[in-house]
Amino acid sequence: MAEHETQSRTTGATVLTLVVVACAAGLADALRRRVRLRRRAHHHAGAEPTPAHTHTHTHHGTPTVPRQRATGPSVETVRLTEAERDAFAVLVRRLSEGD
């Protein structure tokens, strides 16, 4: 094998290794930040939630979007009269038949 081919392979392997190390370091940093934020959120669980239109800031001053609420709106029910239920049943039948 020629010397320049060996040198190219060594350089390529070195660059690839550096990219993998940089990605692993970035992933570790992201996971560390996520754990830190979860601990902080758990610690401040009794605090008033921030409105959805405001931004919070990380310790670096970078704006972030606050977490969304885990619960949805309350379930609503509407009571229908007998005539309304019959009309709805007719509508559903017509739509399912394709008329």
Protein Blocks (a to p, Z undefined) as FASTA:
>chain_A
ZZklmmmmmmmmmmmmmmmmmmmmmmmmmmmmmmmmmmmmmmmmmpccddfkbccddfko
pacdddddfbdcddddddddfklmmmmmmmmmmmmnoZZ
